[in-house]
Amino acid sequence: MSKLAETVREDIVAFLNSNGELLFNERDFQIHLAVWLKSNGKYCDVDVEYYVPRKELVGYVWDSELKLDIVVKKYDEYLPIELKYKTKSVKKHLTRFGENIENEVYVLKNQGAQDLGMYDFWKDVRRIEIVRNRFAAVKGGLAVFITNDDYYLKSTKPTTNHYNFIMTEGEHATNKHWVNEKSACAQKKSYKSFDLERKYNIRWHNIKIDNIKFNYCIVTV
């Protein structure tokens, strides 16, 4: 792990542990984290939606262009950060413009499609690998996943189509292929099977934000 990756990882953990404001969706998470990283004064620059032309990237199997969620720069080194924020529905009372809103509203949506959520996390890991391989100033990156849906922490049967994308605690193999390569998921251009360069470990941590339990993991690439 590079020194920059270690420092940013520590700062992300500090942000998650100190943040008392409910984050409504992934964009909300992205902006709040980017502002927090930029305001702490440790880094030369913090960018969001950092565009990299996919034609520059060897091994990039997806048709979509690449926009990294956050890129942190310190001196001549860059660190990409990819974020995933997956939720199940929660209703709460809100305060807006200094007034309490009488009726409860859905502050978190029920996203579902956990198999695709898992795929997207490992896709983030692979995208960081590819970017690191292409650019000498990128020594590594961080893939961050936060959720209030406990499904993501659970295993499934080896015959389940998304078995190779599960996110249980512990070591995970390089094989990121659908069990049934003829399935609808496997045939979509956005969900092509791929392989990682090495095995990665997931370690889950839990926090509470506005009395809602969340779990998060951070994988260093």
SEVO-917426 format. One record per residue: residue in three letters; x, z, y of N, C-alpha, C in turn. Coordinates in nm, 4 decimals. Atoms other than C-alpha are relative to their C-alpha. Layout:
<pts>
- Ala,X,Z,Y,X,Z,Y,X,Z,Y
...
</pts>
This chain:
<pts>
- Met,0.0838,0.0000,-0.1190,0.0000,0.0000,0.0000,0.0879,0.0000,0.1249
- Ser,-0.0762,0.0032,-0.1236,0.1349,-0.0942,0.3417,-0.0343,0.1221,0.0852
- Lys,0.0242,-0.1136,-0.0893,0.1659,0.1726,0.6098,-0.1257,-0.0220,0.0836
- Leu,0.1195,0.0298,-0.0785,-0.1008,-0.0033,0.8163,-0.1263,0.0204,-0.0835
- Ala,0.1165,-0.0174,0.0867,-0.3432,-0.0125,0.5217,-0.0291,0.1485,-0.0228
- Glu,0.0170,-0.1434,0.0216,-0.2837,0.3573,0.4577,-0.0600,0.0675,0.1236
- Thr,0.0495,-0.0591,-0.1246,-0.3436,0.4467,0.8242,-0.1454,-0.0370,0.0243
- Val,0.1374,0.0448,-0.0238,-0.6596,0.2371,0.8552,-0.0949,0.0616,-0.1023
- Arg,0.0832,-0.0631,0.1029,-0.7946,0.3707,0.5265,-0.0326,0.1448,0.0398
- Glu,0.0222,-0.1380,-0.0441,-0.7479,0.7268,0.6549,-0.0975,0.0050,0.1176
- Asp,0.0897,0.0023,-0.1155,-0.9248,0.6332,0.9772,-0.1431,-0.0342,-0.0402
- Ile,0.1348,0.0326,0.0474,-1.2203,0.4778,0.7927,-0.0642,0.1229,-0.0645
- Val,0.0511,-0.1227,0.0616,-1.2580,0.7952,0.5856,-0.0376,0.1016,0.1073
- Ala,0.0289,-0.0926,-0.1099,-1.2405,1.0020,0.9050,-0.1281,-0.0406,0.0725
- Phe,0.1228,0.0491,-0.0639,-1.5095,0.7832,1.0630,-0.1230,0.0342,-0.0837
- Leu,0.1149,-0.0254,0.0874,-1.7404,0.8166,0.7632,-0.0331,0.1491,-0.0070
- Asn,0.0225,-0.1443,0.0093,-1.6941,1.1942,0.7462,-0.0467,0.0620,0.1311
- Ser,0.0366,-0.0573,-0.1297,-1.7463,1.2485,1.1181,-0.1248,-0.0622,0.0607
- Asn,0.1134,0.0698,-0.0587,-2.0231,1.0009,1.1896,-0.1321,0.0676,-0.0361
- Gly,0.1292,-0.0635,0.0250,-2.3583,1.1752,1.2282,-0.1174,-0.0894,0.0318
- Glu,0.1056,0.0928,-0.0396,-2.5515,0.8701,1.3399,-0.0334,-0.0939,-0.1147
- Leu,0.0419,0.0859,0.1101,-2.7557,0.6812,1.0816,0.0284,-0.1456,0.0333
- Leu,-0.0303,0.1419,-0.0158,-2.6349,0.3247,1.0378,-0.1106,-0.0798,-0.0689
- Phe,0.1216,0.0625,0.0503,-2.9346,0.0969,0.9939,0.0267,-0.1166,-0.0951
- Asn,-0.0299,0.1161,0.0837,-2.7669,-0.2046,0.8326,0.1497,-0.0292,0.0068
- Glu,-0.1426,0.0308,0.0092,-2.4334,-0.3704,0.7622,0.0608,-0.0360,0.1355
- Arg,-0.0520,0.0348,-0.1321,-2.3940,-0.5140,1.1125,0.0185,0.1246,0.0858
- Asp,-0.0103,-0.1266,-0.0718,-2.4585,-0.1693,1.2597,0.1273,0.0740,-0.0427
- Phe,-0.1212,-0.0618,0.0545,-2.1854,-0.0299,1.0324,0.1248,-0.0701,0.0537
- Gln,-0.1144,0.0790,-0.0445,-1.9464,-0.3100,1.1273,0.0355,0.0285,0.1462
- Ile,-0.0251,-0.0170,-0.1429,-1.9854,-0.2682,1.5024,0.0455,0.1424,0.0315
- His,-0.0384,-0.1387,-0.0257,-1.9700,0.1128,1.5019,0.1420,0.0290,-0.0488
- Leu,-0.1342,-0.0237,0.0527,-1.6597,0.1159,1.2816,0.1049,-0.0718,0.0848
- Ala,-0.0955,0.0757,-0.0801,-1.4851,-0.1554,1.4852,0.0242,0.0669,0.1351
- Val,-0.0137,-0.0684,-0.1291,-1.5538,0.0249,1.8140,0.0801,0.1288,-0.0166
- Trp,-0.0698,-0.1260,0.0262,-1.4311,0.3529,1.6639,0.1490,-0.0247,-0.0232
- Leu,-0.1408,0.0315,0.0255,-1.1083,0.1937,1.5365,0.0701,-0.0439,0.1284
- Lys,-0.0601,0.0493,-0.1237,-1.0474,0.0232,1.8693,0.0225,0.1130,0.1009
- Ser,-0.0062,-0.1061,-0.1012,-1.1107,0.3390,2.0720,0.1025,0.1072,-0.0305
- Asn,-0.0939,-0.1080,0.0316,-0.8634,0.5593,1.8851,0.1428,-0.0278,0.0471
- Gly,-0.1271,0.0300,-0.0646,-0.5704,0.3801,2.0471,0.1191,-0.0233,-0.0908
- Lys,-0.1119,0.0168,0.0925,-0.3608,0.3312,1.7330,0.0404,-0.1462,-0.0194
- Tyr,-0.0191,0.1387,0.0394,-0.3912,-0.0462,1.7078,0.0079,-0.0922,0.1218
- Cys,-0.0152,0.0971,-0.1085,-0.2945,-0.3448,1.9204,-0.1287,-0.0764,0.0252
- Asp,0.1252,0.0738,-0.0156,-0.6251,-0.5197,1.8556,-0.0893,0.0251,-0.1207
- Val,0.1002,-0.0085,0.1070,-0.9448,-0.4965,1.6502,-0.1019,-0.1104,0.0249
- Asp,0.0937,0.1119,-0.0123,-1.1490,-0.8150,1.5958,-0.1110,0.0109,-0.1044
- Val,0.1092,0.0108,0.0967,-1.4842,-0.8724,1.4264,-0.0335,-0.1472,-0.0225
- Glu,0.0370,0.1374,0.0362,-1.6124,-1.1864,1.2513,0.1191,-0.0943,0.0189
- Tyr,-0.1273,0.0710,-0.0148,-1.2553,-1.3148,1.2242,-0.0012,-0.1243,-0.0899
- Tyr,0.0199,0.1261,0.0731,-1.2843,-1.6807,1.1253,0.1309,-0.0544,-0.0561
- Val,-0.1127,0.0661,0.0652,-1.0457,-1.8401,0.8754,-0.0540,-0.1257,-0.0685
- Pro,0.0491,0.1231,0.0643,-1.1025,-2.2085,0.7795,0.0256,0.0019,-0.1501
- Arg,-0.0151,-0.0120,0.1460,-1.1637,-2.2199,0.4070,0.0942,-0.1048,-0.0578
- Lys,-0.0913,0.1029,0.0486,-0.9603,-2.5396,0.3707,0.1458,0.0477,0.0004
- Glu,-0.1343,-0.0572,-0.0038,-0.6530,-2.3263,0.4462,0.0280,0.0890,-0.1205
- Leu,-0.0098,-0.1060,0.1005,-0.7181,-2.1029,0.1451,0.0004,-0.0570,-0.1411
- Val,-0.0128,0.0454,0.1387,-0.5944,-2.1901,-0.2029,-0.0735,0.0968,-0.0922
- Gly,0.0740,-0.0830,0.0939,-0.8266,-2.0642,-0.4761,-0.1331,0.0500,0.0520
- Tyr,0.1282,-0.0411,-0.0594,-1.1264,-2.0181,-0.2455,-0.1089,-0.0896,-0.0581
- Val,0.0922,0.0826,0.0800,-1.4106,-2.1377,-0.4732,-0.1389,-0.0142,0.0626
- Trp,0.1338,0.0016,-0.0592,-1.7052,-2.0874,-0.2378,-0.0099,-0.1059,0.1093
- Asp,0.0214,0.1042,-0.1005,-1.8568,-2.3500,-0.0072,-0.0131,0.0558,0.1411
- Ser,0.0196,-0.0601,-0.1314,-1.9225,-2.1071,0.2777,0.1343,0.0221,0.0697
- Glu,-0.1201,-0.0310,-0.0767,-1.6704,-2.0542,0.5577,0.0301,0.1503,-0.0097
- Leu,-0.0419,-0.1397,0.0111,-1.4767,-1.7280,0.5689,0.0044,0.0645,0.1382
- Lys,-0.0064,-0.0831,-0.1193,-1.5440,-1.4749,0.8437,0.0201,0.1438,-0.0452
- Leu,-0.0327,-0.1360,0.0394,-1.3733,-1.1425,0.7830,-0.0712,0.0984,0.0925
- Asp,0.0812,-0.0937,-0.0783,-1.5808,-0.8436,0.8969,0.0790,0.0627,0.1145
- Ile,-0.0865,-0.0616,-0.1005,-1.2978,-0.6672,1.0805,0.1448,-0.0360,-0.0331
- Val,-0.1447,0.0165,0.0175,-0.9297,-0.7480,1.1321,0.0699,0.0900,0.1008
- Val,-0.0782,-0.0921,-0.0830,-0.6959,-0.4789,1.2653,0.1421,-0.0543,0.0119
- Lys,-0.1366,0.0441,-0.0232,-0.3638,-0.5761,1.4213,0.0828,0.1156,0.0547
- Lys,-0.0964,-0.0959,-0.0547,-0.0650,-0.3481,1.4746,0.1366,-0.0663,-0.0012
- Tyr,-0.1257,0.0735,-0.0160,0.2515,-0.5086,1.6086,-0.0148,-0.1389,-0.0613
- Asp,0.0079,0.1351,0.0553,0.3059,-0.8165,1.3897,-0.0719,-0.0048,-0.1352
- Glu,0.0726,-0.0040,0.1276,0.0898,-0.7114,1.0933,-0.1503,0.0032,0.0243
- Tyr,0.1457,0.0054,-0.0066,-0.2777,-0.7839,1.0360,-0.0594,0.0575,-0.1285
- Leu,0.0666,-0.0582,0.1159,-0.5160,-0.5987,0.8051,-0.1482,-0.0388,0.0003
- Pro,0.1423,0.0322,0.0095,-0.8510,-0.7537,0.7016,-0.0783,0.1109,-0.0694
- Ile,0.0909,-0.0989,0.0583,-1.1406,-0.5197,0.6235,-0.1318,-0.0689,-0.0277
- Glu,0.1306,0.0541,0.0373,-1.4473,-0.6373,0.4346,-0.0944,0.1154,-0.0293
- Leu,0.0972,-0.1082,0.0093,-1.7626,-0.4250,0.4411,-0.1245,-0.0432,-0.0763
- Lys,0.1315,0.0182,0.0613,-2.0712,-0.3942,0.2251,-0.0787,0.1291,0.0190
- Tyr,0.0874,-0.1141,-0.0302,-2.3629,-0.1676,0.3146,-0.1341,-0.0285,-0.0668
- Lys,0.1172,0.0316,0.0815,-2.6350,-0.1690,0.0490,-0.0937,0.1208,-0.0062
- Thr,0.0917,-0.1127,-0.0171,-2.9484,0.0419,0.0853,-0.1269,-0.0128,-0.0846
- Lys,0.1385,-0.0077,0.0444,-3.2714,0.1545,-0.0703,-0.0795,0.0616,0.1152
- Ser,0.0821,-0.0310,-0.1166,-3.5633,0.2267,0.1600,-0.0072,0.1505,0.0296
- Val,0.0152,-0.1366,-0.0487,-3.5866,0.5448,0.3679,-0.0892,-0.0045,0.1247
- Lys,0.0855,-0.0118,-0.1180,-3.8606,0.6428,0.6156,0.0331,0.1303,0.0722
- Lys,-0.0305,-0.1181,-0.0796,-3.7905,0.8831,0.8985,-0.0687,-0.0101,0.1361
- His,0.0398,-0.0021,-0.1403,-3.9055,0.9902,1.2431,0.1216,-0.0357,0.0852
- Leu,-0.1081,0.0389,-0.0893,-3.6981,0.8394,1.5220,-0.0222,0.0549,0.1400
- Thr,0.0052,-0.0279,-0.1435,-3.6154,0.9409,1.8745,0.0545,-0.1215,0.0724
- Arg,-0.0409,0.1166,-0.0755,-3.5979,0.6488,2.1155,-0.0256,0.0211,0.1484
- Phe,0.0080,-0.0144,-0.1455,-3.5281,0.6563,2.4899,-0.0459,0.1402,0.0399
- Gly,0.0297,-0.1387,-0.0316,-3.5555,1.0351,2.4833,-0.1342,0.0496,-0.0476
- Glu,0.1325,-0.0403,0.0482,-3.8963,1.0411,2.3132,-0.0033,-0.0029,-0.1524
- Asn,0.0210,-0.0010,0.1437,-3.9922,1.1361,1.9583,-0.1123,-0.0962,-0.0355
- Ile,0.1023,0.0933,0.0460,-4.1789,0.8538,1.7854,-0.0849,0.0687,-0.1061
- Glu,0.0901,-0.0798,0.0830,-4.4841,1.0020,1.6160,-0.0008,-0.0439,-0.1455
- Asn,0.0124,0.0499,0.1363,-4.5079,0.7776,1.3101,0.1371,-0.0265,-0.0623
- Glu,-0.1233,0.0317,0.0717,-4.2369,0.7495,1.0471,0.0149,-0.1516,-0.0126
- Val,-0.0286,0.1422,0.0164,-4.0692,0.4107,1.0225,0.1113,-0.0155,-0.1030
- Tyr,-0.1078,0.0272,0.0946,-3.8400,0.2468,0.7680,0.1302,-0.0194,0.0774
- Val,-0.1291,0.0095,-0.0673,-3.4897,0.3116,0.8967,0.1033,-0.0701,-0.0887
- Leu,-0.0830,0.0745,0.0938,-3.3284,0.1644,0.5834,-0.0900,-0.0854,-0.0875
- Lys,0.0787,0.0915,0.0816,-3.4590,-0.1358,0.3938,0.0377,0.0115,-0.1475
- Asn,-0.0253,0.0045,0.1439,-3.4895,-0.1686,0.0177,0.0583,-0.1373,-0.0317
- Gln,-0.0636,0.1307,0.0173,-3.2364,-0.4452,-0.0433,-0.0115,-0.0540,-0.1422
- Gly,0.0093,0.0458,0.1381,-3.2523,-0.4552,-0.4233,0.1143,-0.0932,-0.0373
- Ala,-0.0988,0.0987,0.0469,-3.0631,-0.7342,-0.6085,0.1388,0.0627,-0.0136
- Gln,-0.1274,-0.0721,0.0107,-2.7913,-0.4869,-0.7037,0.1071,-0.0818,-0.0715
- Asp,-0.0993,0.0831,0.0686,-2.6260,-0.7396,-0.9358,0.0748,-0.0896,0.0987
- Leu,-0.0633,0.0839,-0.1014,-2.5604,-0.9665,-0.6377,0.0808,0.0840,0.0982
- Gly,-0.0762,-0.0910,-0.0850,-2.4505,-0.6696,-0.4282,0.1350,0.0331,-0.0604
- Met,-0.1259,-0.0258,0.0692,-2.1874,-0.5876,-0.6897,0.0905,-0.1225,0.0040
- Tyr,-0.0770,0.1252,-0.0069,-2.0787,-0.9499,-0.7041,0.0658,-0.0134,0.1371
- Asp,-0.0509,0.0176,-0.1365,-2.0400,-0.9579,-0.3266,0.1173,0.0929,0.0309
- Phe,-0.1121,-0.0908,-0.0208,-1.8126,-0.6532,-0.3317,0.1279,-0.0568,-0.0612
- Trp,-0.1194,0.0533,0.0652,-1.5735,-0.8057,-0.5830,0.0421,-0.1325,0.0623
- Lys,-0.0328,0.1211,-0.0758,-1.5944,-1.1348,-0.3941,0.0829,0.0363,0.1232
- Asp,-0.0782,-0.0468,-0.1147,-1.4692,-0.9428,-0.0891,0.1445,0.0286,-0.0398
- Val,-0.1352,-0.0303,0.0490,-1.1725,-0.8173,-0.2917,0.0780,-0.1291,-0.0213
- Arg,-0.0671,0.1281,0.0275,-1.0909,-1.1712,-0.4041,0.0329,-0.0734,0.1289
- Arg,-0.0254,0.0682,-0.1268,-1.1225,-1.3111,-0.0516,0.1206,0.0606,0.0720
- Ile,-0.1165,-0.0641,-0.0623,-0.8730,-1.0556,0.0759,0.1280,-0.0409,-0.0717
- Glu,-0.1173,0.0467,0.0757,-0.6320,-1.1489,-0.2048,0.0440,-0.1382,0.0476
- Ile,-0.0312,0.1381,-0.0378,-0.6537,-1.5145,-0.1043,0.0581,-0.0070,0.1408
- Val,-0.0513,-0.0031,-0.1370,-0.6013,-1.4422,0.2657,0.1413,0.0563,0.0036
- Arg,-0.1337,-0.0596,0.0059,-0.3032,-1.2188,0.1891,0.1025,-0.0995,-0.0533
- Asn,-0.0923,0.0968,0.0585,-0.1475,-1.4929,-0.0223,0.0346,-0.1139,0.0966
- Arg,-0.0199,0.1127,-0.0921,-0.1843,-1.7488,0.2573,0.0799,0.0372,0.1251
- Phe,-0.0573,-0.0369,-0.1294,-0.0652,-1.5542,0.5616,0.1038,0.1113,-0.0158
- Ala,-0.1100,-0.0949,0.0175,0.2710,-1.3768,0.5717,-0.0214,0.1292,0.0775
- Ala,0.0222,-0.1193,-0.0828,0.1518,-1.1336,0.8417,-0.1076,0.0914,-0.0577
- Val,0.0998,-0.0827,0.0685,-0.1185,-1.0012,0.6058,0.0638,0.0571,-0.1259
- Lys,-0.0646,-0.0656,0.1145,0.0298,-0.7475,0.3633,-0.1014,0.0513,-0.1019
- Gly,0.1056,-0.0495,0.0877,-0.3033,-0.6384,0.2140,-0.1275,0.0131,0.0793
- Gly,0.1279,-0.0180,-0.0678,-0.6566,-0.5393,0.3036,-0.0813,0.1090,-0.0668
- Leu,0.0880,-0.1043,0.0513,-0.9429,-0.3000,0.2405,-0.1404,-0.0556,-0.0224
- Ala,0.1388,0.0335,0.0303,-1.2785,-0.3600,0.0728,-0.0792,0.1309,-0.0053
- Val,0.0757,-0.1245,-0.0165,-1.5312,-0.0908,0.1729,-0.1439,-0.0230,-0.0421
- Phe,0.1386,0.0093,0.0469,-1.8662,-0.0304,0.0053,-0.0683,0.1341,0.0240
- Ile,0.0763,-0.1226,-0.0231,-2.1250,0.2243,0.1200,-0.1456,-0.0250,-0.0354
- Thr,0.1373,0.0190,0.0481,-2.4708,0.2798,-0.0274,-0.0708,0.1342,-0.0163
- Asn,0.0815,-0.1163,0.0361,-2.7543,0.5282,-0.0657,-0.0776,-0.0285,-0.1278
- Asp,0.0645,0.0418,0.1246,-2.8576,0.3533,-0.3904,0.0917,0.0375,-0.1172
- Asp,-0.0835,-0.0488,0.1100,-2.7217,0.5388,-0.6954,0.0184,-0.1017,-0.1121
- Tyr,-0.0119,0.1024,0.1039,-2.7716,0.2295,-0.9120,0.1419,-0.0578,-0.0039
- Tyr,-0.1317,0.0623,-0.0070,-2.4354,0.0994,-0.7941,0.1075,0.0798,-0.0719
- Leu,-0.0988,-0.0848,0.0654,-2.2541,0.3914,-0.9547,-0.0143,0.0003,-0.1520
- Lys,0.0324,-0.0078,0.1420,-2.4034,0.3333,-1.2986,0.0526,-0.1209,-0.0775
- Ser,-0.0412,0.1076,0.0883,-2.2897,0.1263,-1.5939,-0.1228,-0.0704,-0.0570
- Thr,0.1080,0.0728,0.0659,-2.4956,-0.1173,-1.7963,0.0511,-0.0521,-0.1338
- Lys,-0.0402,0.0512,0.1306,-2.4901,-0.2831,-2.1383,0.0956,-0.1186,0.0167
- Pro,-0.0938,0.1134,-0.0077,-2.2051,-0.5295,-2.2058,-0.0686,-0.1365,-0.0058
- Thr,0.0728,0.1268,0.0082,-2.4685,-0.7962,-2.2710,-0.0740,-0.0337,0.1295
- Thr,0.0666,0.0259,-0.1279,-2.6156,-0.7607,-1.9214,0.0797,-0.1042,0.0773
- Asn,-0.0668,0.1149,-0.0627,-2.5387,-1.0710,-1.7161,0.1053,0.0396,0.1026
- His,-0.0946,-0.0383,-0.1052,-2.3612,-0.8840,-1.4343,0.0977,0.1093,-0.0456
- Tyr,-0.0823,-0.1097,0.0524,-2.1657,-0.6476,-1.6623,0.1421,-0.0018,0.0580
- Asn,-0.1381,0.0086,-0.0494,-1.8260,-0.7734,-1.5373,0.0131,0.0323,0.1485
- Phe,-0.0021,-0.0323,-0.1430,-1.9246,-0.6876,-1.1795,-0.0406,0.1449,0.0290
- Ile,0.0424,-0.1377,-0.0231,-2.0266,-0.3247,-1.2308,0.1050,0.0745,0.0819
- Met,-0.0861,-0.0732,-0.0943,-1.8799,-0.0674,-0.9918,0.0102,0.1479,-0.0369
- Thr,-0.0124,-0.1378,0.0463,-1.8494,0.2467,-1.2015,0.1360,0.0581,0.0381
- Glu,-0.1265,-0.0693,-0.0261,-1.5784,0.5045,-1.1380,0.1035,-0.0422,-0.1031
- Gly,-0.1071,0.0312,0.0930,-1.2448,0.4016,-1.2881,0.0570,-0.1387,0.0188
- Glu,-0.0718,0.1274,-0.0074,-1.0397,0.0916,-1.3615,-0.0911,-0.1161,-0.0371
- His,0.0815,0.1190,0.0239,-1.1917,-0.2565,-1.3534,0.0887,-0.1203,-0.0265
- Ala,-0.0782,0.1149,0.0442,-1.0668,-0.5726,-1.5205,-0.0035,-0.1132,0.1022
- Thr,-0.0106,0.1143,-0.0907,-0.9731,-0.8978,-1.3495,-0.1121,-0.1011,-0.0193
- Asn,0.1040,0.0979,0.0332,-1.2531,-1.0961,-1.5170,-0.1273,0.0253,0.0793
- Lys,0.1237,-0.0097,-0.0758,-1.5356,-1.1508,-1.2695,-0.0845,-0.1248,-0.0269
- His,0.0836,0.1113,0.0454,-1.7520,-1.3922,-1.4676,-0.1355,0.0541,-0.0445
- Trp,0.1314,-0.0347,0.0524,-2.1219,-1.3810,-1.5417,0.0049,-0.0086,-0.1515
- Val,0.0023,0.0020,0.1471,-2.1857,-1.3001,-1.9073,-0.0640,-0.1299,-0.0488
- Asn,0.0652,0.1271,0.0313,-2.4215,-1.5980,-1.9223,0.0343,-0.1002,0.1100
- Glu,-0.0459,0.0944,-0.1014,-2.2450,-1.8782,-1.7370,-0.1008,-0.1118,0.0274
- Lys,0.1054,0.0988,-0.0235,-2.5577,-2.0928,-1.7657,-0.1195,0.0600,0.0734
- Ser,0.1097,-0.0677,-0.0693,-2.7760,-1.8388,-1.5845,-0.0172,-0.0555,0.1409
- Ala,0.0299,0.0480,-0.1353,-2.9355,-1.9097,-1.2482,0.1038,0.0479,0.1003
- Cys,-0.1017,-0.0542,-0.0918,-2.6860,-1.6813,-1.0706,0.1294,-0.0791,-0.0099
- Ala,-0.1281,0.0665,0.0216,-2.3844,-1.8506,-1.2256,0.0000,-0.1436,0.0518
- Gln,0.0093,0.1387,-0.0428,-2.5110,-2.1949,-1.1253,-0.0029,-0.0150,0.1517
- Lys,0.0067,0.0090,-0.1459,-2.5432,-2.1095,-0.7557,0.1414,-0.0067,0.0586
- Lys,-0.1307,0.0179,-0.0621,-2.2539,-2.2175,-0.5331,0.0507,0.1287,0.0656
- Ser,-0.0385,-0.1243,-0.0675,-2.2587,-1.8790,-0.3576,0.0461,0.1077,-0.0980
- Tyr,-0.0288,-0.1042,0.0984,-2.2094,-1.6888,-0.6843,0.0824,-0.0528,-0.1169
- Lys,-0.0869,0.0536,0.1042,-1.9406,-1.8739,-0.8743,0.0851,0.1104,-0.0626
- Ser,-0.0896,-0.0938,0.0678,-1.7399,-1.6825,-1.1320,0.1432,-0.0186,0.0503
- Phe,-0.1381,0.0059,-0.0459,-1.3790,-1.6008,-1.0458,0.0814,0.1073,-0.0717
- Asp,-0.0883,-0.1014,0.0565,-1.0790,-1.3900,-1.1489,0.0803,0.0647,0.1122
- Leu,-0.0864,-0.0726,-0.0937,-0.8895,-1.1229,-0.9577,0.1447,-0.0083,-0.0477
- Glu,-0.1419,0.0071,0.0358,-0.5103,-1.1091,-0.9518,0.0467,0.1205,-0.0801
- Arg,-0.0399,-0.1202,0.0732,-0.4917,-0.7565,-1.0894,-0.1214,0.0912,-0.0180
- Lys,0.1054,-0.0991,0.0184,-0.6997,-0.4619,-1.2035,-0.0070,0.0912,0.1228
- Tyr,0.0196,-0.0910,-0.1120,-0.8464,-0.2294,-0.9408,-0.0768,0.1233,-0.0453
- Asn,0.0699,-0.1250,0.0283,-0.9643,0.1309,-0.9490,-0.1027,0.0291,0.1082
- Ile,0.1031,-0.0461,-0.0925,-1.2863,0.2538,-0.7908,-0.0126,0.1505,-0.0118
- Arg,0.0272,-0.1433,-0.0055,-1.3257,0.6128,-0.6833,-0.1100,0.0236,0.1025
- Trp,0.1155,-0.0228,-0.0860,-1.6583,0.7209,-0.5385,0.0097,0.1344,0.0717
- His,0.0090,-0.1209,-0.0815,-1.7040,0.9780,-0.2623,-0.1408,0.0055,0.0593
- Asn,0.1333,-0.0095,-0.0596,-2.0254,1.1129,-0.1156,0.0049,0.0712,0.1341
- Ile,0.0149,-0.0563,-0.1338,-2.1263,1.1991,0.2381,-0.1487,0.0079,0.0310
- Lys,0.1373,-0.0023,-0.0501,-2.4464,1.2816,0.4239,-0.0004,-0.0470,0.1446
- Ile,0.0213,0.0471,-0.1361,-2.5600,1.0962,0.7338,-0.1460,0.0238,0.0340
- Asp,0.1373,-0.0331,-0.0403,-2.8670,1.2381,0.9059,-0.0809,0.0481,-0.1215
- Asn,0.0605,-0.0590,0.1205,-2.9436,1.4282,0.5800,-0.0336,-0.1010,-0.1080
- Ile,0.0165,0.1001,0.1053,-2.9397,1.1082,0.3760,0.1322,-0.0112,-0.0751
- Lys,-0.1208,0.0057,0.0810,-2.6904,1.1030,0.0866,0.0468,-0.1448,-0.0162
- Phe,-0.0639,0.1294,0.0226,-2.4524,0.8073,0.0744,0.1212,0.0181,-0.0896
- Asn,-0.1247,0.0067,0.0766,-2.1746,0.7146,-0.1661,0.0829,-0.1152,0.0540
- Tyr,-0.0843,0.1092,-0.0464,-1.8749,0.5085,-0.0642,0.1271,-0.0069,-0.0845
- Cys,-0.1306,0.0208,0.0617,-1.5606,0.3623,-0.2154,0.0800,-0.0957,0.0871
- Ile,-0.0903,0.0873,-0.0742,-1.2600,0.1913,-0.0599,0.1077,-0.0497,-0.0971
- Val,-0.1007,0.0580,0.0872,-1.0438,-0.0463,-0.2632,0.1082,-0.0646,0.0850
- Thr,-0.1138,0.0577,-0.0708,-0.6984,-0.1303,-0.1314,0.0519,-0.1203,-0.0774
- Val,-0.0425,0.1258,0.0629,-0.5970,-0.4881,-0.2035,0.1478,-0.0243,0.0300
</pts>
